[in-house]
Amino acid sequence: EVILARFTALTFGLVVVSATTATVVCRSVLGDSPAFHIPSKYDVTSFREIVLFAVLGVLCALVAQVFIRALYHVEAASERIKMPLVLKPAVGAALVGGIGIWAPQVFGNGYDTIESALGGELVLRTLVLLCAAKIVATALTVGSGAAGGVFAPSLYIGATFGGAFGCVMNQWIPSGISGS
């Protein structure tokens, strides 16, 4: 999707073959375990939790809108800036580097941060900061024309936002919800 300029039956076939090959190689090397360990404390134990998950889903949709708008905004701003095309990713990288000084967890795929969020190891303030920082850092990276996608950042943003939501809900409803 990111690399291919257009979608045809031939390119789709190539993507299927490459994805299948990657899956076979990955599973033969790393095993058949899930990418992230979800602690059993997240098992749904009451109907009230389903309502909270619905609220979380709506809020995540709003965060997704913010993320998409940030991507488009930075891309549009990058197109308006008059400078050599080769310099735009460098400027984006410099800005992301500035963010990384205060939040180095925004670098890379963020799987360690996702695991920490799932494990309940991060506090509310950190989760909110990391969620916002990853949105801005990804928008700057992709919008400035640097290489990168949005799948892993979406997982990261979802995990940090979900963790923040869980922290707030555990403060409001201290017992009886998953994750507490």
C-alpha positions as CSV (number, residue, x, y, z in Angstrom):
1,E,0.0,0.0,0.0
2,V,2.8,2.4,0.9
3,I,5.2,1.4,-1.8
4,L,2.9,0.6,-4.7
5,A,1.6,3.6,-6.7
6,R,-1.5,1.7,-8.0
7,F,-3.5,-1.3,-7.3
8,T,-3.8,-4.0,-9.9
9,A,-4.3,-7.8,-9.9
10,L,-0.6,-8.3,-10.6
11,T,0.5,-6.0,-7.7
12,F,-2.1,-7.6,-5.4
13,G,-0.7,-11.0,-6.3
14,L,2.8,-9.9,-5.5
15,V,1.7,-8.4,-2.1
16,V,0.0,-11.8,-1.3
17,V,3.1,-13.8,-2.2
18,S,5.4,-11.4,-0.2
19,A,3.1,-11.3,2.8
20,T,2.8,-15.1,2.8
21,T,6.5,-15.6,2.5
22,A,7.1,-13.1,5.3
23,T,4.6,-14.8,7.6
24,V,6.2,-18.3,6.9
25,V,9.7,-17.0,7.6
26,C,8.7,-15.0,10.6
27,R,6.8,-17.9,12.2
28,S,9.6,-20.4,11.5
29,V,12.1,-18.1,13.1
30,L,10.1,-16.5,16.0
31,G,7.5,-19.1,16.5
32,D,3.7,-18.9,16.4
33,S,3.2,-16.7,19.5
34,P,1.2,-13.4,19.4
35,A,3.1,-10.2,18.9
36,F,1.9,-8.8,22.3
37,H,1.1,-10.6,25.6
38,I,-2.3,-9.5,26.8
39,P,-2.4,-10.0,30.6
40,S,-5.4,-12.0,31.9
41,K,-6.4,-9.0,34.0
42,Y,-8.1,-7.7,30.8
43,D,-10.7,-10.5,30.7
44,V,-14.1,-9.0,30.6
45,T,-15.9,-9.8,33.8
46,S,-19.1,-7.7,33.7
47,F,-21.6,-6.0,31.3
48,R,-20.4,-2.6,32.6
49,E,-17.1,-3.2,31.0
50,I,-18.7,-3.8,27.6
51,V,-20.3,-0.3,27.9
52,L,-16.9,1.1,28.8
53,F,-15.3,-0.6,25.8
54,A,-18.0,1.0,23.6
55,V,-17.1,4.4,25.0
56,L,-13.4,3.7,24.4
57,G,-14.2,2.7,20.8
58,V,-16.0,6.1,20.2
59,L,-13.1,8.0,21.8
60,C,-10.6,6.0,19.8
61,A,-12.4,7.0,16.6
62,L,-12.0,10.6,17.6
63,V,-8.3,10.1,18.3
64,A,-8.0,8.4,14.9
65,Q,-9.6,11.5,13.3
66,V,-7.0,13.7,15.1
67,F,-4.2,11.4,13.8
68,I,-5.5,11.4,10.2
69,R,-6.0,15.2,10.2
70,A,-2.4,15.6,11.6
71,L,-1.0,13.5,8.8
72,Y,-2.9,15.4,6.1
73,H,-2.1,18.8,7.7
74,V,1.7,18.1,7.9
75,E,1.7,16.7,4.3
76,A,-0.2,19.8,3.0
77,A,2.2,22.1,4.9
78,S,5.2,20.3,3.6
79,E,3.9,20.7,0.0
80,R,3.5,24.5,0.5
81,I,7.1,24.9,1.8
82,K,9.5,25.9,-0.9
83,M,12.7,24.0,-0.4
84,P,14.4,21.2,-2.2
85,L,12.5,17.9,-2.0
86,V,15.4,16.1,-0.6
87,L,15.6,18.4,2.4
88,K,12.0,18.0,3.6
89,P,12.5,14.6,5.2
90,A,15.6,15.9,6.9
91,V,13.6,18.8,8.4
92,G,10.9,16.3,9.5
93,A,13.5,14.1,11.0
94,A,15.1,17.0,12.9
95,L,11.7,17.9,14.3
96,V,11.0,14.3,15.3
97,G,14.5,14.2,16.9
98,G,13.5,17.3,19.0
99,I,10.4,15.4,20.2
100,G,12.6,12.4,20.9
101,I,14.7,14.4,23.3
102,W,11.7,14.6,25.7
103,A,10.0,11.3,24.6
104,P,12.5,8.9,23.2
105,Q,9.8,6.2,23.2
106,V,8.4,7.7,20.0
107,F,11.3,6.3,18.0
108,G,11.0,3.0,16.2
109,N,8.0,0.7,16.1
110,G,7.2,1.3,19.8
111,Y,6.5,-2.4,20.7
112,D,8.3,-2.0,24.0
113,T,6.0,0.9,24.9
114,I,2.9,-1.0,23.8
115,E,4.0,-3.9,26.0
116,S,4.5,-1.4,28.9
117,A,1.1,0.1,28.3
118,L,-0.6,-3.3,28.2
119,G,1.2,-4.3,31.3
120,G,0.0,-1.3,33.2
121,E,3.5,-0.1,33.8
122,L,2.9,3.6,32.7
123,V,1.1,6.3,34.6
124,L,-1.7,8.5,33.1
125,R,0.5,11.5,32.4
126,T,3.1,9.5,30.5
127,L,0.5,7.7,28.5
128,V,-1.2,10.9,27.4
129,L,2.2,12.5,26.5
130,L,3.4,9.5,24.5
131,C,0.1,9.2,22.7
132,A,0.2,12.9,21.6
133,A,4.0,12.7,20.9
134,K,3.6,9.7,18.6
135,I,0.7,11.4,16.7
136,V,2.9,14.4,16.0
137,A,6.1,12.4,15.4
138,T,4.4,10.1,12.9
139,A,2.7,13.0,11.1
140,L,6.0,14.8,10.8
141,T,7.7,11.7,9.5
142,V,5.1,10.6,7.0
143,G,4.0,14.1,6.1
144,S,7.5,15.3,5.3
145,G,8.0,12.5,2.9
146,A,10.3,10.3,5.0
147,A,9.9,6.5,4.9
148,G,7.4,5.1,7.2
149,G,3.9,3.8,7.6
150,V,1.1,4.2,10.0
151,F,0.2,0.7,11.1
152,A,2.7,0.3,14.0
153,P,2.1,3.9,15.1
154,S,-1.6,3.2,15.1
155,L,-1.1,0.3,17.5
156,Y,1.1,2.5,19.7
157,I,-1.4,5.3,19.7
158,G,-4.2,2.9,20.5
159,A,-2.3,1.2,23.3
160,T,-1.3,4.5,25.0
161,F,-4.7,6.1,24.6
162,G,-6.4,2.9,25.8
163,G,-4.0,2.8,28.7
164,A,-4.8,6.4,29.6
165,F,-8.6,5.6,29.3
166,G,-8.0,2.6,31.6
167,C,-6.2,4.8,34.2
168,V,-9.0,7.3,34.3
169,M,-11.7,4.6,34.5
170,N,-9.8,2.9,37.3
171,Q,-9.8,6.2,39.2
172,W,-13.5,6.8,38.7
173,I,-14.5,3.1,39.2
174,P,-11.8,1.7,41.4
175,S,-13.0,-1.9,41.5
176,G,-14.8,-4.2,39.2
177,I,-13.3,-3.4,35.8
178,S,-10.7,-5.3,33.9
179,G,-7.2,-4.0,34.2
180,S,-7.5,-2.9,37.8
